[in-house]
Amino acid sequence: MNDQLRTLSTRVTEGLMTRREFVSRAAALGVTAAAANSMLSTAAQAQDATPVAGGTFRMGLAGGESTNTQDPALWASQVPLAIGRLWGESLVRETPEGGLDGLVAESWEGSEDAKVWRFKIREGITFSNGQPVTSQDVLRTMERHSNEESKSGALGIVKDIQSMRTDGDDIFEVTLGVGNADLPFLMADYHLMIQPDGGYGAETAAIGTGAYIMEDFEPGVRATATRRPDYWGGDQTQTAHYDRIEIVVLNDATARTAALQSGQVDSVNSVDPKIARLLDRAPNLTVRNVSGRGHYVFIAHIDSAPFDNNDLRLALKYACNRQELVDKILQGYGSVGNDFPINAAYPLFDETIPQREFSIEKAAEHYKKSGHDGSPIILRTADGAFSGAVDAAALYQQSCEAAGIPLEIKREPNDGYWSEVWNVQPFCCSYWGGRPVQDQMYTTAYSSDADWNDTRWKRPEFDAMLIEARAEQDEARRKEIYSNMGRMLNEEGGVILPMFNDFIDAASNEVLGYTVDPNSPLMNYYAFKHTWKAA
């Protein structure tokens, strides 16, 4: 079968077969559309494996607003992350295969008990202002993000560090109170961009070790950047091939699609699943999707009435018709969720946790048991909350109504949603991109002291299990602990997680070198760094 697929993919690159014909033939051989797309990307790169330097790469992105900032601590949506990737880098980055590559750190090693970790800073690396990067800059960066006043989205991660120190200019050392074999993955968090002196006093200066220098930044509108000639990653034949990057904020799905079809942008994120297959038929475009750890959610603050009543929360969970949402909102580009943020994409996932099924009867039973007074339960949503969020809320309202639950939808403006609604209002639509390992996902969003604990889930016993799992060397026992945590959230948590979404991107066929990455859309927002355009 592999030989047959290789032959077919070669025929596509040679123009002897259409992409649609290839996907159809691959499906007949038992290959998914996502895998077929990946094969075509690989074949295209083999056909034209020499990157071309120069030109401009234009991205049309959802997930931006006027409150966006260049301070990495405060990034909470997709556009700030994408812009930050241009000028900044963390110590390490996740790979599509589930491993790590070094960025500011060229190597790292841990003690046998995983309590002490040493990161060697890459030799000769400089910030965009010409200043050499030292271990002191790394230390100061971590200190700033561990300061509660910074309001950093990485606060829950770095607060578990017992002590930090430097050893000369090139070694940054971390000591943990409890060993954690996943610590290097936590250092890949996108908030932890290494800045001169940690960014103190210049948090929004956009000075980092990335391949580009910011030229223009209009929050919620656009950003432009030009390539650094002294980027440590090599010249333009090796990486970051474009001279210039342009990002345009296009929160409206129709506007985003139109901009791609008309050639105003070269790539887009968050393709509406309802039009993905139709868009893929365009002769000059390719749609790419990949499943991973991203998920769409309805989140409730469990410390606010009426969500402080677990029977009400269970009523809302049973009233969620997950398969209907996957079919109608995701159009099959995803899978059903189970009210905790882990799926089979994570190591040590427990597939024996029972799937919560849609049940009007159980929803009505728990709603009656909750003693709720019948007043409207307000769910806030917006187009920018996730692709199809408004329609998803409407479908959810219908299934709640069938169970006698008085769910009311309040549509909010996209601009300001991530600063005024998410993590502020007690019940709203949201999304998570997921994290490489369970420890990081739980630490970021479910530990009691996490700044991004958007369901206000604060359980000492859950925190204790999280810490125990970090130190556990036996994989079977560690899996058991994570299973207990997942079951606890499933039964008592404030997250209603109907679906895990595929990341769906689209790009002009002029963009070469494009591959899919299960970590985030647009090659984990590194498409600007690893693609190029035909000469």
Secondary structure, DSSP 8 states (H G I E B T S, - for coil): -HHHHHHHHHHHHTTSS-HHHHHHHHHHTT--HHHHHHHHHHHHHHHT-S----SEEEEEESS--TT--S-GGG--SHHHHHHHHHH---SEEE-TTS-EEESSEEEEEE-TTS-EEEEEE-TT-B-TTS-B--HHHHHHHHHHHTSGGG--TTHHHHTTEEEEEESSSSEEEEEESS--TTHHHHTT-TT----GGGGTT-TTS--SSSSEEEEEEETTTEEEEEE-TT-TT--TTTS---SEEEEEE--SHHHHHHHHHTTS-SEESS--HHHHHHHTTSTTEEEEEE-SS-EEEEEE-TTSTTTT-HHHHHHHHHT--HHHHHHHTSTTSEEE--SSS--TTSTT--TTS------HHHHHHHHHHHT-----EEEEE-TTTSTTHHHHHHHHHHHHHHTT--EEEEE--STTIIIIITTTSSEEEEEE---SSHHHHHHHHTSTT-TT-TT----HHHHHHHHHHHH---HHHHHHHHHHHHHHHHHH-SEEEEEEE-EEEEEETTEES----TTSHHHHHTHHHH-EE--
